[in-house]
């Protein structure tokens, strides 16, 4: 039996939870993330640094390929 988990929001805390699930790789768990923003999780604490030259990629908390490798469905620009 497959357990389905929906994570609402793709902020810093939610992303940390996803990293833990990716490490643990629990069997028969389907994860879907709904995020209202158009970008995956980023460092909101240092967001003001964007205006002094830090790029969106540098602020990102997500390593390239994370969602695909972990088998997590990411739905950006999606309200819950």
PyMOL Python script that loads the backbone (N, CA, C, O; Angstrom):
from pymol import cmd

cmd.read_pdbstr("""\
ATOM      1  N   UNK A   1       0.837  -1.180   0.000  1.00  0.00           N
ATOM      2  CA  UNK A   1       0.000   0.000   0.000  1.00  0.00           C
ATOM      3  C   UNK A   1       0.887   1.251   0.000  1.00  0.00           C
ATOM      4  O   UNK A   1       1.818   1.365   0.797  1.00  0.00           O
ATOM      5  N   UNK A   2       0.585   2.176  -0.899  1.00  0.00           N
ATOM      6  CA  UNK A   2       1.349   3.405  -1.015  1.00  0.00           C
ATOM      7  C   UNK A   2       0.757   4.481  -0.120  1.00  0.00           C
ATOM      8  O   UNK A   2      -0.454   4.701  -0.102  1.00  0.00           O
ATOM      9  N   UNK A   3       1.630   5.144   0.619  1.00  0.00           N
ATOM     10  CA  UNK A   3       1.232   6.287   1.432  1.00  0.00           C
ATOM     11  C   UNK A   3       1.556   7.537   0.644  1.00  0.00           C
ATOM     12  O   UNK A   3       2.644   7.661   0.081  1.00  0.00           O
ATOM     13  N   UNK A   4       0.615   8.462   0.604  1.00  0.00           N
ATOM     14  CA  UNK A   4       0.819   9.713  -0.121  1.00  0.00           C
ATOM     15  C   UNK A   4       0.958  10.860   0.868  1.00  0.00           C
ATOM     16  O   UNK A   4       0.148  11.018   1.782  1.00  0.00           O
ATOM     17  N   UNK A   5       1.993  11.650   0.669  1.00  0.00           N
ATOM     18  CA  UNK A   5       2.247  12.813   1.501  1.00  0.00           C
ATOM     19  C   UNK A   5       2.236  14.040   0.606  1.00  0.00           C
ATOM     20  O   UNK A   5       2.935  14.079  -0.406  1.00  0.00           O
ATOM     21  N   UNK A   6       1.444  15.047   0.975  1.00  0.00           N
ATOM     22  CA  UNK A   6       1.429  16.317   0.256  1.00  0.00           C
ATOM     23  C   UNK A   6       2.014  17.371   1.192  1.00  0.00           C
ATOM     24  O   UNK A   6       1.507  17.596   2.291  1.00  0.00           O
ATOM     25  N   UNK A   7       3.075  18.003   0.743  1.00  0.00           N
ATOM     26  CA  UNK A   7       3.712  19.075   1.506  1.00  0.00           C
ATOM     27  C   UNK A   7       3.235  20.384   0.891  1.00  0.00           C
ATOM     28  O   UNK A   7       3.471  20.654  -0.286  1.00  0.00           O
ATOM     29  N   UNK A   8       2.564  21.188   1.698  1.00  0.00           N
ATOM     30  CA  UNK A   8       2.038  22.463   1.219  1.00  0.00           C
ATOM     31  C   UNK A   8       3.050  23.550   1.538  1.00  0.00           C
ATOM     32  O   UNK A   8       3.334  23.840   2.700  1.00  0.00           O
ATOM     33  N   UNK A   9       3.581  24.137   0.492  1.00  0.00           N
ATOM     34  CA  UNK A   9       4.607  25.166   0.630  1.00  0.00           C
ATOM     35  C   UNK A   9       5.984  24.568   0.394  1.00  0.00           C
ATOM     36  O   UNK A   9       6.254  23.425   0.763  1.00  0.00           O
ATOM     37  N   UNK A  10       6.838  25.350  -0.218  1.00  0.00           N
ATOM     38  CA  UNK A  10       8.200  24.884  -0.486  1.00  0.00           C
ATOM     39  C   UNK A  10       9.191  25.875   0.088  1.00  0.00           C
ATOM     40  O   UNK A  10      10.078  26.371  -0.606  1.00  0.00           O
ATOM     41  N   UNK A  11       9.020  26.155   1.378  1.00  0.00           N
ATOM     42  CA  UNK A  11       9.932  27.058   2.061  1.00  0.00           C
ATOM     43  C   UNK A  11      11.111  26.308   2.652  1.00  0.00           C
ATOM     44  O   UNK A  11      11.336  25.137   2.348  1.00  0.00           O
ATOM     45  N   UNK A  12      11.851  26.988   3.490  1.00  0.00           N
ATOM     46  CA  UNK A  12      13.075  26.435   4.058  1.00  0.00           C
ATOM     47  C   UNK A  12      12.807  25.203   4.934  1.00  0.00           C
ATOM     48  O   UNK A  12      13.509  24.198   4.822  1.00  0.00           O
ATOM     49  N   UNK A  13      11.815  25.279   5.787  1.00  0.00           N
ATOM     50  CA  UNK A  13      11.527  24.169   6.702  1.00  0.00           C
ATOM     51  C   UNK A  13      10.972  22.970   5.942  1.00  0.00           C
ATOM     52  O   UNK A  13      11.380  21.833   6.178  1.00  0.00           O
ATOM     53  N   UNK A  14      10.040  23.232   5.030  1.00  0.00           N
ATOM     54  CA  UNK A  14       9.484  22.155   4.226  1.00  0.00           C
ATOM     55  C   UNK A  14      10.551  21.456   3.406  1.00  0.00           C
ATOM     56  O   UNK A  14      10.530  20.235   3.254  1.00  0.00           O
ATOM     57  N   UNK A  15      11.483  22.236   2.879  1.00  0.00           N
ATOM     58  CA  UNK A  15      12.548  21.628   2.075  1.00  0.00           C
ATOM     59  C   UNK A  15      13.467  20.767   2.945  1.00  0.00           C
ATOM     60  O   UNK A  15      13.939  19.718   2.507  1.00  0.00           O
ATOM     61  N   UNK A  16      13.712  21.205   4.152  1.00  0.00           N
ATOM     62  CA  UNK A  16      14.542  20.398   5.063  1.00  0.00           C
ATOM     63  C   UNK A  16      13.869  19.051   5.329  1.00  0.00           C
ATOM     64  O   UNK A  16      14.539  18.020   5.380  1.00  0.00           O
ATOM     65  N   UNK A  17      12.545  19.061   5.498  1.00  0.00           N
ATOM     66  CA  UNK A  17      11.787  17.823   5.670  1.00  0.00           C
ATOM     67  C   UNK A  17      11.969  16.913   4.450  1.00  0.00           C
ATOM     68  O   UNK A  17      12.182  15.709   4.592  1.00  0.00           O
ATOM     69  N   UNK A  18      11.885  17.491   3.271  1.00  0.00           N
ATOM     70  CA  UNK A  18      12.057  16.707   2.047  1.00  0.00           C
ATOM     71  C   UNK A  18      13.457  16.106   1.952  1.00  0.00           C
ATOM     72  O   UNK A  18      13.618  14.974   1.495  1.00  0.00           O
ATOM     73  N   UNK A  19      14.462  16.854   2.379  1.00  0.00           N
ATOM     74  CA  UNK A  19      15.828  16.322   2.377  1.00  0.00           C
ATOM     75  C   UNK A  19      15.932  15.101   3.283  1.00  0.00           C
ATOM     76  O   UNK A  19      16.610  14.130   2.948  1.00  0.00           O
ATOM     77  N   UNK A  20      15.256  15.151   4.436  1.00  0.00           N
ATOM     78  CA  UNK A  20      15.269  14.005   5.354  1.00  0.00           C
ATOM     79  C   UNK A  20      14.598  12.788   4.721  1.00  0.00           C
ATOM     80  O   UNK A  20      15.125  11.678   4.788  1.00  0.00           O
ATOM     81  N   UNK A  21      13.443  13.000   4.111  1.00  0.00           N
ATOM     82  CA  UNK A  21      12.765  11.883   3.443  1.00  0.00           C
ATOM     83  C   UNK A  21      13.619  11.323   2.316  1.00  0.00           C
ATOM     84  O   UNK A  21      13.657  10.109   2.112  1.00  0.00           O
ATOM     85  N   UNK A  22      14.304  12.192   1.582  1.00  0.00           N
ATOM     86  CA  UNK A  22      15.165  11.737   0.494  1.00  0.00           C
ATOM     87  C   UNK A  22      16.308  10.879   1.031  1.00  0.00           C
ATOM     88  O   UNK A  22      16.711   9.910   0.388  1.00  0.00           O
ATOM     89  N   UNK A  23      16.831  11.230   2.203  1.00  0.00           N
ATOM     90  CA  UNK A  23      17.908  10.461   2.826  1.00  0.00           C
ATOM     91  C   UNK A  23      17.393   9.116   3.344  1.00  0.00           C
ATOM     92  O   UNK A  23      18.037   8.083   3.163  1.00  0.00           O
ATOM     93  N   UNK A  24      16.234   9.142   3.984  1.00  0.00           N
ATOM     94  CA  UNK A  24      15.665   7.921   4.576  1.00  0.00           C
ATOM     95  C   UNK A  24      15.082   6.973   3.540  1.00  0.00           C
ATOM     96  O   UNK A  24      15.078   5.757   3.734  1.00  0.00           O
ATOM     97  N   UNK A  25      14.593   7.526   2.451  1.00  0.00           N
ATOM     98  CA  UNK A  25      13.964   6.756   1.380  1.00  0.00           C
ATOM     99  C   UNK A  25      12.961   5.728   1.912  1.00  0.00           C
ATOM    100  O   UNK A  25      13.128   4.530   1.686  1.00  0.00           O
ATOM    101  N   UNK A  26      11.924   6.187   2.615  1.00  0.00           N
ATOM    102  CA  UNK A  26      10.939   5.241   3.125  1.00  0.00           C
ATOM    103  C   UNK A  26      10.231   4.540   1.960  1.00  0.00           C
ATOM    104  O   UNK A  26       9.896   5.175   0.960  1.00  0.00           O
ATOM    105  N   UNK A  27      10.008   3.248   2.093  1.00  0.00           N
ATOM    106  CA  UNK A  27       9.359   2.508   1.003  1.00  0.00           C
ATOM    107  C   UNK A  27       7.896   2.906   0.868  1.00  0.00           C
ATOM    108  O   UNK A  27       7.248   3.283   1.845  1.00  0.00           O
ATOM    109  N   UNK A  28       7.394   2.818  -0.337  1.00  0.00           N
ATOM    110  CA  UNK A  28       5.975   3.049  -0.617  1.00  0.00           C
ATOM    111  C   UNK A  28       5.472   4.407  -0.151  1.00  0.00           C
ATOM    112  O   UNK A  28       4.349   4.518   0.341  1.00  0.00           O
ATOM    113  N   UNK A  29       6.294   5.440  -0.302  1.00  0.00           N
ATOM    114  CA  UNK A  29       5.889   6.792   0.053  1.00  0.00           C
ATOM    115  C   UNK A  29       5.965   7.658  -1.200  1.00  0.00           C
ATOM    116  O   UNK A  29       7.025   7.787  -1.813  1.00  0.00           O
ATOM    117  N   UNK A  30       4.850   8.241  -1.568  1.00  0.00           N
ATOM    118  CA  UNK A  30       4.766   9.170  -2.694  1.00  0.00           C
ATOM    119  C   UNK A  30       4.666  10.572  -2.138  1.00  0.00           C
ATOM    120  O   UNK A  30       3.765  10.865  -1.352  1.00  0.00           O
ATOM    121  N   UNK A  31       5.586  11.450  -2.539  1.00  0.00           N
ATOM    122  CA  UNK A  31       5.589  12.817  -2.025  1.00  0.00           C
ATOM    123  C   UNK A  31       5.310  13.796  -3.157  1.00  0.00           C
ATOM    124  O   UNK A  31       5.921  13.731  -4.224  1.00  0.00           O
ATOM    125  N   UNK A  32       4.380  14.699  -2.901  1.00  0.00           N
ATOM    126  CA  UNK A  32       4.085  15.792  -3.819  1.00  0.00           C
ATOM    127  C   UNK A  32       4.217  17.093  -3.036  1.00  0.00           C
ATOM    128  O   UNK A  32       3.722  17.209  -1.915  1.00  0.00           O
ATOM    129  N   UNK A  33       4.884  18.064  -3.635  1.00  0.00           N
ATOM    130  CA  UNK A  33       5.067  19.377  -3.008  1.00  0.00           C
ATOM    131  C   UNK A  33       4.296  20.403  -3.827  1.00  0.00           C
ATOM    132  O   UNK A  33       4.441  20.487  -5.047  1.00  0.00           O
ATOM    133  N   UNK A  34       3.477  21.177  -3.132  1.00  0.00           N
ATOM    134  CA  UNK A  34       2.741  22.268  -3.775  1.00  0.00           C
ATOM    135  C   UNK A  34       3.346  23.585  -3.313  1.00  0.00           C
ATOM    136  O   UNK A  34       3.406  23.864  -2.115  1.00  0.00           O
ATOM    137  N   UNK A  35       3.790  24.384  -4.258  1.00  0.00           N
ATOM    138  CA  UNK A  35       4.365  25.676  -3.915  1.00  0.00           C
ATOM    139  C   UNK A  35       3.722  26.777  -4.732  1.00  0.00           C
ATOM    140  O   UNK A  35       3.649  26.685  -5.958  1.00  0.00           O
ATOM    141  N   UNK A  36       3.264  27.803  -4.071  1.00  0.00           N
ATOM    142  CA  UNK A  36       2.590  28.907  -4.770  1.00  0.00           C
ATOM    143  C   UNK A  36       3.575  29.741  -5.592  1.00  0.00           C
ATOM    144  O   UNK A  36       3.193  30.326  -6.606  1.00  0.00           O
ATOM    145  N   UNK A  37       4.826  29.800  -5.167  1.00  0.00           N
ATOM    146  CA  UNK A  37       5.816  30.596  -5.889  1.00  0.00           C
ATOM    147  C   UNK A  37       6.275  29.857  -7.141  1.00  0.00           C
ATOM    148  O   UNK A  37       5.996  28.671  -7.315  1.00  0.00           O
ATOM    149  N   UNK A  38       6.974  30.568  -8.000  1.00  0.00           N
ATOM    150  CA  UNK A  38       7.427  29.982  -9.264  1.00  0.00           C
ATOM    151  C   UNK A  38       8.821  29.370  -9.174  1.00  0.00           C
ATOM    152  O   UNK A  38       9.310  28.784 -10.139  1.00  0.00           O
ATOM    153  N   UNK A  39       9.453  29.507  -8.020  1.00  0.00           N
ATOM    154  CA  UNK A  39      10.802  28.951  -7.807  1.00  0.00           C
ATOM    155  C   UNK A  39      10.767  27.960  -6.659  1.00  0.00           C
ATOM    156  O   UNK A  39       9.971  28.101  -5.730  1.00  0.00           O
ATOM    157  N   UNK A  40      11.634  26.952  -6.724  1.00  0.00           N
ATOM    158  CA  UNK A  40      11.726  26.042  -5.572  1.00  0.00           C
ATOM    159  C   UNK A  40      12.370  26.749  -4.383  1.00  0.00           C
ATOM    160  O   UNK A  40      12.777  27.906  -4.489  1.00  0.00           O
ATOM    161  N   UNK A  41      12.460  26.063  -3.271  1.00  0.00           N
ATOM    162  CA  UNK A  41      12.926  26.632  -1.998  1.00  0.00           C
ATOM    163  C   UNK A  41      14.208  27.453  -2.158  1.00  0.00           C
ATOM    164  O   UNK A  41      15.144  27.063  -2.856  1.00  0.00           O
ATOM    165  N   UNK A  42      14.209  28.600  -1.486  1.00  0.00           N
ATOM    166  CA  UNK A  42      15.387  29.466  -1.498  1.00  0.00           C
ATOM    167  C   UNK A  42      15.574  30.065  -0.110  1.00  0.00           C
ATOM    168  O   UNK A  42      14.678  30.020   0.733  1.00  0.00           O
ATOM    169  N   UNK A  43      16.748  30.621   0.104  1.00  0.00           N
ATOM    170  CA  UNK A  43      17.120  31.167   1.401  1.00  0.00           C
ATOM    171  C   UNK A  43      16.471  32.528   1.606  1.00  0.00           C
ATOM    172  O   UNK A  43      16.992  33.554   1.170  1.00  0.00           O
ATOM    173  N   UNK A  44      15.330  32.515   2.276  1.00  0.00           N
ATOM    174  CA  UNK A  44      14.590  33.755   2.501  1.00  0.00           C
ATOM    175  C   UNK A  44      15.297  34.665   3.521  1.00  0.00           C
ATOM    176  O   UNK A  44      15.105  35.881   3.505  1.00  0.00           O
ATOM    177  N   UNK A  45      16.094  34.087   4.383  1.00  0.00           N
ATOM    178  CA  UNK A  45      16.813  34.873   5.387  1.00  0.00           C
ATOM    179  C   UNK A  45      17.765  35.859   4.710  1.00  0.00           C
ATOM    180  O   UNK A  45      17.927  36.992   5.164  1.00  0.00           O
ATOM    181  N   UNK A  46      18.389  35.416   3.623  1.00  0.00           N
ATOM    182  CA  UNK A  46      19.355  36.261   2.915  1.00  0.00           C
ATOM    183  C   UNK A  46      18.794  36.848   1.623  1.00  0.00           C
ATOM    184  O   UNK A  46      19.556  37.246   0.742  1.00  0.00           O
ATOM    185  N   UNK A  47      17.497  36.905   1.508  1.00  0.00           N
ATOM    186  CA  UNK A  47      16.857  37.382   0.284  1.00  0.00           C
ATOM    187  C   UNK A  47      17.274  38.803  -0.089  1.00  0.00           C
ATOM    188  O   UNK A  47      17.386  39.122  -1.272  1.00  0.00           O
ATOM    189  N   UNK A  48      17.503  39.648   0.896  1.00  0.00           N
ATOM    190  CA  UNK A  48      17.895  41.030   0.591  1.00  0.00           C
ATOM    191  C   UNK A  48      19.220  41.084  -0.177  1.00  0.00           C
ATOM    192  O   UNK A  48      19.496  42.074  -0.854  1.00  0.00           O
ATOM    193  N   UNK A  49      20.037  40.037  -0.081  1.00  0.00           N
ATOM    194  CA  UNK A  49      21.309  39.999  -0.808  1.00  0.00           C
ATOM    195  C   UNK A  49      21.097  39.908  -2.316  1.00  0.00           C
ATOM    196  O   UNK A  49      22.009  40.187  -3.094  1.00  0.00           O
ATOM    197  N   UNK A  50      19.881  39.513  -2.726  1.00  0.00           N
ATOM    198  CA  UNK A  50      19.547  39.484  -4.149  1.00  0.00           C
ATOM    199  C   UNK A  50      19.718  40.875  -4.754  1.00  0.00           C
ATOM    200  O   UNK A  50      20.138  41.016  -5.902  1.00  0.00           O
ATOM    201  N   UNK A  51      19.389  41.899  -3.968  1.00  0.00           N
ATOM    202  CA  UNK A  51      19.463  43.277  -4.456  1.00  0.00           C
ATOM    203  C   UNK A  51      20.882  43.834  -4.452  1.00  0.00           C
ATOM    204  O   UNK A  51      21.133  44.922  -4.972  1.00  0.00           O
ATOM    205  N   UNK A  52      21.802  43.085  -3.864  1.00  0.00           N
ATOM    206  CA  UNK A  52      23.198  43.528  -3.913  1.00  0.00           C
ATOM    207  C   UNK A  52      24.043  42.583  -4.774  1.00  0.00           C
ATOM    208  O   UNK A  52      25.269  42.564  -4.669  1.00  0.00           O
ATOM    209  N   UNK A  53      23.370  41.795  -5.632  1.00  0.00           N
ATOM    210  CA  UNK A  53      24.103  41.024  -6.619  1.00  0.00           C
ATOM    211  C   UNK A  53      24.049  39.514  -6.509  1.00  0.00           C
ATOM    212  O   UNK A  53      24.476  38.826  -7.436  1.00  0.00           O
ATOM    213  N   UNK A  54      23.541  38.969  -5.412  1.00  0.00           N
ATOM    214  CA  UNK A  54      23.448  37.515  -5.291  1.00  0.00           C
ATOM    215  C   UNK A  54      22.374  37.012  -6.251  1.00  0.00           C
ATOM    216  O   UNK A  54      21.308  37.618  -6.349  1.00  0.00           O
ATOM    217  N   UNK A  55      22.632  35.931  -6.948  1.00  0.00           N
ATOM    218  CA  UNK A  55      21.681  35.426  -7.938  1.00  0.00           C
ATOM    219  C   UNK A  55      20.647  34.504  -7.297  1.00  0.00           C
ATOM    220  O   UNK A  55      20.833  34.013  -6.184  1.00  0.00           O
ATOM    221  N   UNK A  56      19.564  34.284  -8.018  1.00  0.00           N
ATOM    222  CA  UNK A  56      18.526  33.355  -7.557  1.00  0.00           C
ATOM    223  C   UNK A  56      19.121  31.959  -7.376  1.00  0.00           C
ATOM    224  O   UNK A  56      18.763  31.248  -6.437  1.00  0.00           O
ATOM    225  N   UNK A  57      20.018  31.570  -8.263  1.00  0.00           N
ATOM    226  CA  UNK A  57      20.657  30.256  -8.153  1.00  0.00           C
ATOM    227  C   UNK A  57      21.496  30.152  -6.883  1.00  0.00           C
ATOM    228  O   UNK A  57      21.535  29.098  -6.248  1.00  0.00           O
ATOM    229  N   UNK A  58      22.161  31.236  -6.513  1.00  0.00           N
ATOM    230  CA  UNK A  58      22.968  31.235  -5.293  1.00  0.00           C
ATOM    231  C   UNK A  58      22.114  31.180  -4.037  1.00  0.00           C
ATOM    232  O   UNK A  58      22.553  30.661  -3.011  1.00  0.00           O
ATOM    233  N   UNK A  59      20.906  31.704  -4.108  1.00  0.00           N
ATOM    234  CA  UNK A  59      19.989  31.673  -2.966  1.00  0.00           C
ATOM    235  C   UNK A  59      19.204  30.359  -2.871  1.00  0.00           C
ATOM    236  O   UNK A  59      18.588  30.071  -1.845  1.00  0.00           O
ATOM    237  N   UNK A  60      19.232  29.585  -3.923  1.00  0.00           N
ATOM    238  CA  UNK A  60      18.461  28.346  -3.951  1.00  0.00           C
ATOM    239  C   UNK A  60      18.966  27.357  -2.903  1.00  0.00           C
ATOM    240  O   UNK A  60      20.170  27.230  -2.681  1.00  0.00           O
ATOM    241  N   UNK A  61      18.034  26.667  -2.268  1.00  0.00           N
ATOM    242  CA  UNK A  61      18.373  25.612  -1.309  1.00  0.00           C
ATOM    243  C   UNK A  61      18.355  24.233  -1.967  1.00  0.00           C
ATOM    244  O   UNK A  61      18.706  23.232  -1.343  1.00  0.00           O
ATOM    245  N   UNK A  62      17.949  24.197  -3.209  1.00  0.00           N
ATOM    246  CA  UNK A  62      17.736  22.933  -3.907  1.00  0.00           C
ATOM    247  C   UNK A  62      18.926  22.616  -4.804  1.00  0.00           C
ATOM    248  O   UNK A  62      19.289  23.410  -5.672  1.00  0.00           O
ATOM    249  N   UNK A  63      19.521  21.469  -4.591  1.00  0.00           N
ATOM    250  CA  UNK A  63      20.606  21.049  -5.470  1.00  0.00           C
ATOM    251  C   UNK A  63      20.010  20.602  -6.806  1.00  0.00           C
ATOM    252  O   UNK A  63      18.898  20.074  -6.841  1.00  0.00           O
ATOM    253  N   UNK A  64      20.741  20.810  -7.900  1.00  0.00           N
ATOM    254  CA  UNK A  64      20.221  20.410  -9.205  1.00  0.00           C
ATOM    255  C   UNK A  64      19.830  18.924  -9.219  1.00  0.00           C
ATOM    256  O   UNK A  64      20.592  18.062  -8.781  1.00  0.00           O
ATOM    257  N   UNK A  65      18.644  18.653  -9.725  1.00  0.00           N
ATOM    258  CA  UNK A  65      18.167  17.278  -9.844  1.00  0.00           C
ATOM    259  C   UNK A  65      17.598  16.681  -8.570  1.00  0.00           C
ATOM    260  O   UNK A  65      17.224  15.508  -8.558  1.00  0.00           O
ATOM    261  N   UNK A  66      17.523  17.462  -7.495  1.00  0.00           N
ATOM    262  CA  UNK A  66      17.078  16.920  -6.212  1.00  0.00           C
ATOM    263  C   UNK A  66      15.716  16.231  -6.298  1.00  0.00           C
ATOM    264  O   UNK A  66      15.570  15.081  -5.882  1.00  0.00           O
ATOM    265  N   UNK A  67      14.732  16.930  -6.834  1.00  0.00           N
ATOM    266  CA  UNK A  67      13.374  16.377  -6.859  1.00  0.00           C
ATOM    267  C   UNK A  67      13.293  15.126  -7.724  1.00  0.00           C
ATOM    268  O   UNK A  67      12.644  14.150  -7.349  1.00  0.00           O
ATOM    269  N   UNK A  68      13.942  15.151  -8.868  1.00  0.00           N
ATOM    270  CA  UNK A  68      13.936  13.996  -9.762  1.00  0.00           C
ATOM    271  C   UNK A  68      14.622  12.792  -9.115  1.00  0.00           C
ATOM    272  O   UNK A  68      14.096  11.679  -9.148  1.00  0.00           O
ATOM    273  N   UNK A  69      15.788  13.019  -8.532  1.00  0.00           N
ATOM    274  CA  UNK A  69      16.541  11.919  -7.915  1.00  0.00           C
ATOM    275  C   UNK A  69      15.812  11.337  -6.712  1.00  0.00           C
ATOM    276  O   UNK A  69      15.907  10.137  -6.454  1.00  0.00           O
ATOM    277  N   UNK A  70      15.088  12.169  -5.975  1.00  0.00           N
ATOM    278  CA  UNK A  70      14.375  11.707  -4.786  1.00  0.00           C
ATOM    279  C   UNK A  70      12.992  11.161  -5.127  1.00  0.00           C
ATOM    280  O   UNK A  70      12.313  10.608  -4.262  1.00  0.00           O
ATOM    281  N   UNK A  71      12.572  11.314  -6.383  1.00  0.00           N
ATOM    282  CA  UNK A  71      11.258  10.841  -6.781  1.00  0.00           C
ATOM    283  C   UNK A  71      10.125  11.670  -6.180  1.00  0.00           C
ATOM    284  O   UNK A  71       9.041  11.154  -5.908  1.00  0.00           O
ATOM    285  N   UNK A  72      10.387  12.938  -5.982  1.00  0.00           N
ATOM    286  CA  UNK A  72       9.396  13.851  -5.386  1.00  0.00           C
ATOM    287  C   UNK A  72       8.797  14.690  -6.507  1.00  0.00           C
ATOM    288  O   UNK A  72       9.517  15.247  -7.336  1.00  0.00           O
ATOM    289  N   UNK A  73       7.472  14.773  -6.520  1.00  0.00           N
ATOM    290  CA  UNK A  73       6.782  15.606  -7.503  1.00  0.00           C
ATOM    291  C   UNK A  73       6.716  17.041  -6.979  1.00  0.00           C
ATOM    292  O   UNK A  73       6.259  17.285  -5.862  1.00  0.00           O
ATOM    293  N   UNK A  74       7.172  17.969  -7.788  1.00  0.00           N
ATOM    294  CA  UNK A  74       7.152  19.378  -7.415  1.00  0.00           C
ATOM    295  C   UNK A  74       6.176  20.101  -8.328  1.00  0.00           C
ATOM    296  O   UNK A  74       6.291  20.040  -9.552  1.00  0.00           O
ATOM    297  N   UNK A  75       5.233  20.773  -7.734  1.00  0.00           N
ATOM    298  CA  UNK A  75       4.238  21.536  -8.483  1.00  0.00           C
ATOM    299  C   UNK A  75       4.347  22.995  -8.053  1.00  0.00           C
ATOM    300  O   UNK A  75       3.781  23.407  -7.041  1.00  0.00           O
ATOM    301  N   UNK A  76       5.096  23.770  -8.852  1.00  0.00           N
ATOM    302  CA  UNK A  76       5.268  25.195  -8.570  1.00  0.00           C
ATOM    303  C   UNK A  76       4.095  25.978  -9.169  1.00  0.00           C
ATOM    304  O   UNK A  76       3.357  25.480 -10.019  1.00  0.00           O
ATOM    305  N   UNK A  77       3.952  27.209  -8.698  1.00  0.00           N
ATOM    306  CA  UNK A  77       2.855  28.080  -9.147  1.00  0.00           C
ATOM    307  C   UNK A  77       1.508  27.377  -8.947  1.00  0.00           C
ATOM    308  O   UNK A  77       0.607  27.495  -9.777  1.00  0.00           O
ATOM    309  N   UNK A  78       1.385  26.653  -7.846  1.00  0.00           N
ATOM    310  CA  UNK A  78       0.191  25.891  -7.537  1.00  0.00           C
ATOM    311  C   UNK A  78      -0.257  26.202  -6.122  1.00  0.00           C
ATOM    312  O   UNK A  78       0.492  26.007  -5.165  1.00  0.00           O
ATOM    313  N   UNK A  79      -1.476  26.682  -5.998  1.00  0.00           N
ATOM    314  CA  UNK A  79      -2.020  26.987  -4.674  1.00  0.00           C
ATOM    315  C   UNK A  79      -2.728  25.759  -4.126  1.00  0.00           C
ATOM    316  O   UNK A  79      -3.326  24.984  -4.873  1.00  0.00           O
ATOM    317  N   UNK A  80      -2.653  25.595  -2.834  1.00  0.00           N
ATOM    318  CA  UNK A  80      -3.334  24.467  -2.183  1.00  0.00           C
ATOM    319  C   UNK A  80      -4.760  24.870  -1.851  1.00  0.00           C
ATOM    320  O   UNK A  80      -5.515  24.070  -1.298  1.00  0.00           O
TER     321      UNK A  80
END
""", "prot")
cmd.dss("prot")
cmd.show_as("cartoon", "prot")
cmd.util.cbc("prot")
cmd.orient("prot")
